[in-house]
Every structure is written in structure tokens, then in C-alpha cells.
Amino acid sequence: MADNTPPKPGTRSSKLPSFGGLDTPLSGRKRIFPKFSPNPDAFGNATEGFARFMGTPQFLVYMTIFCVAWLAWNSFAPKEWQFDSQALGFTLLTLMLSLQASYAAPLLLLAQNRQDDRDRVSLQQDRQQAARNLADTEYLTRELASLRITLREVATRDYVRAELRSMLEDLLEAQEELLASDTAEGGDGEAPREKVREKLKEKRDKQRNPRTQQIPKIRPQTQSTGQPSGKNQPESRN
């Protein structure tokens, strides 16, 4: 059994203080100073505005005027009014320009990084738009191909008209054959009627071609005498 007796007051306990299990994270350390976290958008906009102004001719003109005025004042003004001695090589002006250059370089880099992020996002959006356009184009291409395949099986107006004309010619030809057979056999025309029907069916099956929709050839309509009818018949002279 474990010994649960408390240690005597004067003796050092051999047990170390418990910090919890390995799966228990430690609490964060308290900061002495508060964390400084400025607004990145506002700071980035201000940085980009300053970087853009540094790349303009106005900044160069103002900087040139400032340096010329500084040098002229500290060179030709009375000794009591000068604040940057010429003998020391304009040390204060040199320090100011060095400080300005040391701050300008990080600001320019920050503005360039923001511009790179915007370019990356714009490029990604352009790629997505190009992928959508490609998918739409492929879809329209497939739809047009299926429409062309479907239109091959659709009867056009000229095809229907040609079929009706050919059918009318076949009917007229069958009617002439039936009349000729009736007059030859004296009224009993059941067998010739069946032959004419079978002949007409075979002829229609040969002419029908729905895949290519070939327009059947139309022969000129003839009368029982064998002469063309209508306008092609020559007029009789008195």
C-alpha cells in the first residue's frame, strides 16, 4: 500500500511539483509591454502613398530645393545664424538624408510586397476565369456537335416536298397501271392490284434514305399516251 503520511515539518519532500500531462499545453507567458499591432490595411495604404510620392518628379524637385536652401543658408548666412557648420561637412544634413534613405528602403519593399500580393490574386482570378471560359467553350462545342447530329435525322422542307412529289408520282403511275390492267382483264383486278401495291412498296423502300436525306429524282409527269402534260406539250396550230 502507498504511504499517504504527510512529511514531517523540517524534512524536504522528494516529490517534484506537477506541471500536468504531456498533452496539456502550458499557459502563455504574460507580456510586460502590450503587443503593438497596427491596422495592416491603413499602414499599407499610407506606405504605398508615400512610396508613390517618392517616385514622382515633385518629390525630387522639393528635395533638391530643400538641400540647396540648407546648403546656401549654412554657407552664406552669418555665423550666429548657422546651425550646420560647413567646417564639419554639413553633418546634420548628412544624418537627415541617411535617416530618410534608411526608412525609404523598407517602405518601398513593403509597397512592392503588397503589389506582388495583388498581382498574385489577380493572376489567380485570371486563371480561374480562363478555366471557366474553356469549360463553357467545350460545353458549347459539345452542344453544337450534338445539335448537328440531331439535325441529320430531321426532315427538311425540301426533303418533305420531294418525298410528297415522289409519292404523288408513284400513286399516279400505280393508278395508270391499275386502269390499264382493269381494261385488259375486264373488271377483275384483285391480282394486279396486289402486284402494283408490292411494286410500289419496293420502290419506296429503295428511295427512302433518312440518314442522308437524298432528294429523289422527279420525272416529268406523263399522260397515258406517253406525251408530257402541261406546258411542255406543244400547242396545236389551226
Summary of the structure (lengths in Angstrom):
residues: 238
radius of gyration: 52.6
end to end distance: 149.6
largest distance: 160.1
contacts: 426
relative contact order: 0.04
helix: 62%
strand: 1%
